[in-house]
Amino acid sequence: MHDQTIAFTTPPDAPRWMRWMLFSPLARIVIFVLLFMALSFATGALMHALGWLGKGAPATIHGLAQFLMRALPALFAYLLLVRFVERRPISELAPSRLLPDGAIGTAAGLLLFSAVVGVLYLLGSYHVTGTNPNADWVPALLMVGLGAGIGEEIICRGVLFRIVEEGMGSWWALLVSALFFGAVHIGNPGATLWSSAAIAIEAGLLFGMVYQVTRSLPVCMGLHAAWNFAQGTIYGIPVSGTAADGWLVSTRSGPDWLSGGVFGAEASVVALGLCSLCTLTLLVVALRRGSMVPFGRR
């Protein structure tokens, strides 16, 4: 059954040079990276030219610029890769799946992070000290919500997980994409080796298994965006070290391994445990389906 999960297979009549220079997993990843870098440069230059990133730009305009810079280069690079290199229908990002799958992912993300906060509250670590109905939520939604959700999921799941899986199987794809996802957060404010390891395990593995089971990028995007938005804007907890302007004004107490410290609840063993339970559940589903792609399937 595992072959049904593979989006792209090298055409059998492709000449040898195309197999290596165009269709191999490494070649497609490199092509995406080059496209992404060029589009990122162009988008950034346009935002600067429009003055949307200047100090005097309104917060919403600055948030919109950040959203465009985080989402559009990855999206367009991916569409170009699928359309002109892989030459296949983009089933994992089909327009008909955007809203329903995105809604499922959003609901799951809100529920999952709310469960994390609920456990922290019951353990006496999370405290609400007030409310802030005037929280500047639109820039947060655009930047750490939709921008991060769309851009990072295309890169980490649409490109890295999917293409590594096609070349090396599901287990290696999980490992590589999770390690990469954790590593790119090491430069965040307040980050430590522990916080990056936690991100890799709780989010990198979970999001990878969500994609493995659903074959839907919108589900991953919705889950990622809602997790970030709930953490920062709803519950007032720093998002991967970035200060939050939340509707709930909150503090966390206790040791860093419980509260997550300055990095936020993502560095808490509570988030690690709950997300790992979800990951293991999805893994059981995949194993029962027989959808885990073995190494060396080709």
Sequence and secondary structure as in RCSB ss.txt:
>XXXX:A:sequence
MHDQTIAFTTPPDAPRWMRWMLFSPLARIVIFVLLFMALSFATGALMHALGWLGKGAPATIHGLAQFLMRALPAL
FAYLLLVRFVERRPISELAPSRLLPDGAIGTAAGLLLFSAVVGVLYLLGSYHVTGTNPNADWVPALLMVGLGAGI
GEEIICRGVLFRIVEEGMGSWWALLVSALFFGAVHIGNPGATLWSSAAIAIEAGLLFGMVYQVTRSLPVCMGLHA
AWNFAQGTIYGIPVSGTAADGWLVSTRSGPDWLSGGVFGAEASVVALGLCSLCTLTLLVVALRRGSMVPFGRR
>XXXX:A:secstr
 GGGG S    TT  HHHIIIIISHHHHHHHHHHHHHHHHHHHHHHHHHHTTTSTTS HHHHHHHHHHHHHHHHH
HHHHHIIIIII S  GGG HHHHHHHHHHHHHHHHHHHHHHHHHHHHTT EEEEEE TT  HHHHIIIIIIIHHH
HHHIIIIIIIIHHHHHHH HHHHHHHHHHHHHHTTTTSTT  HHHHHHIIIIIIHHHHHHHHHH  HHHHHHHHH
HHHHIIIIIT   BTTB    SEEEEE S HHHH GGG GGGSHHHHHHHHHHHHHHHHHHHHHT S  TT  
